[in-house]
């Protein structure tokens, strides 16, 4: 099985569609910031474009999306915020938004709420062979949450959850300049980077897991 993952699209829908048109994949993950203060209608139209490829789409909203996107994501059957979904032996679950930021962005959560949402999703997929955790925000203190000045600004709750539950894969975004890969214990993690620059990840599941960054 091959999954493609995009984060921080910020309206670059044509770029994502172009990449999807050239790729072979079994499912698509959108890890937040589909828009930049966009409307529900804008988000819905974009997701329907992605669904036209005929593959399952799984998504969480990011901190630059609106909390009200949840209703649209639920209606389209793509939402994995605080709940799980499955395809074959693979379970996916996530957490929308981000920890509180100095920028007062539209969708911010306390660390306690982030942890609660992660645990709620985990309970839906824990019995499946492979578990993919999709928080928009990266775990704190890793290669995936370091801003240009060197400070780590990721979620402490995401880090605590990963250390405790050890999902097989973590897909995140949020910190554009921290595009890359890292591990916590047995969890392979990827910050996909901004999709508008052509950055995305592929995750292949066979007897083992292989993650590749593209773009």
N, C-alpha and C positions, 0 to 999 in steps of 0.2 A: 504494500500500500504506500502511496506517495501523496503527501499533503503539502500544499503550498501555503505559506503564511506571510501576510502583509500587515504592517502596522504604520501608523502615522501617515495615512494617505492624504489627509488634509485637502481633499477635493481633487486630487490627481487621478480621477476615475479612468480617463482615457489611457493613462500610462498603465494602470493595472489591467485593463481590458486587453491592451496590446500584449502584455506579458502572458496573460492567461491564454490568449490565442495561439501563442507559440510554444506552450508547455503541455506536457502530459501529466495529469493529476487525478486523484480519486476524491479529494475533498479540499475545501478552501477555508482557511482561518483568517479572520480579520481581528487583529488584536488592539483595536481602539484608535481613536482620533481619525475616524472616517472623514469627518468634516472639520472645519474651524468655525465654531459658532454657527453651524449650518442649521437649516430647518429640518423638521421631521420629514417633510416631503422630499427634500434633497437627499437625505439618508436613504429613504425608502426606494427612490428611483435608482440610486447607485447600487443598492443591494440586489434589486431585481435584475439589473444588468449583469451582475456577477452570477446570479442564479440561472441566467439564460444558457450558461455552459452545461447545465444539466447535472452538476455535481453538488453534493451537500455543502452548504455554507454554514459556518459557525462563527459567531461574532460576539464581542463585548464592545461597549461604548468606552471612549477615552475621556480624559478630563476636559478636552476641548469640545466634546460633544455635549448634548443636552441630556439630563436625566430622563426627560420625557421620551427620548429615543427608545426606551425600554418597551413601550407599548407597541411601537412599530416593529421592533426586532421580534417581539413575541408573536405578532400577527403574521410575520413572514416565516416564523419557525426557525430562526437562526440564533436566538438568544441563549448564551451559556453563562450569563452573569448569575452567580450564586446557585447554579443548578447544572446538572450534567446532561450530556447527550452521548449517543454512541453510534459507531459505524463499525460493523464486524466486531473484532475483539478490542477495539479502541474506544476509550472513554475520554471525553473532553469536557472541561469545566473551567470557569474563569471568574474574574472580578473586574467590574467596570471601574471607570474613574481613576483617581490617584489619591495619594495622601494629600493633606492640606499643603498648598504652595503659597509663596508670597504674592503670586499673581492673581489670586482669587478667581481661578478658572471655573467654568460652569459645573463641573462634576468632580467634587472633592469629598473624600470620606475620612473619617477617623481611622486610625490603625486598628482599633477594636472592631469596627464594622468591616474592614477589609478581611480580618481574620475570620469573622463569623461567616462572611460570604464564601470564603475559600473552603471552610469546613462543610458548609451546606452543599456545595458542589461536589466535594470529595465523597460525601456520603452516597451520592447517586452513582458514582462510577468505581468505587473502591474494589468491587468484585471483578472488574474487567482486567484483561491481561495487561494492556498498556494504558497508562494514564497521562494525558496532556493537560497541563495547567496553563491557563491563558490569563494572567493578570496584565492589565495595561502597564502598570508600574513595575519596574524591575526590583529584584531583591536588594536590600541595602548592603553596602560593603563588598560589592563585586565589580568585575570589569564592566558590567552592564548599566551601572547607575552613576558613573563618574562624569561630572560636567567639566567644561574646559579648564576651569581653575583648579581641578583636582579633587573637589569636594564630592563626597558620596551623598546622593539625595534620594535614594530608592526607599522602598517600603520596608520598615522593620518587621511588620506583620507578615509580609510575603516571605521574608527570609526565615522567620520563625516557623512558618507553615512548611516550607520546603525542607528545612532541617528535620522537622518532626515526621512528615508524611512521605517524603522522598518520592514525589511523582517522577515518572520516567523522563518527561520532557517539560520544560517551561518555555513558553513563548511570550515575549514582552516587547515593549517599545518605550515610548514616552521620552526618554533621553536620547535625542537624535544623534548626538556626538559619541554616544557609547555603543554604537553598533558593534556587535561582535558575539563571541561565545565564551562561556565559562561553565563551571560545574560547582555544585554543592553536594558533597557526598556522591551518590549515584545518579543524581539528577543532572541531565544535560540541558543547558540553558542557552537561549539565543535571543538577543535583541536584534530584531530584523532591520532596524534603521528606517529612515523615511522613504516610503514607497515612491514619492514624487521624484526622487533621485534614481529611481530604478532599482532600489534595494529590496530584497525579499529573501525568504528562506525556504528551502525544501527539506522535508523530513521523511525519510524512507524507513518503513518498518518491515523487517523480514525476520531472520533469526536474531538480528540485532538492530540497533537504531543508528541511522546515519543522517547527520544534519549538515547541510551545505548552505553557505551564504552566497547570494548572487548579487551582481550589480556593483 
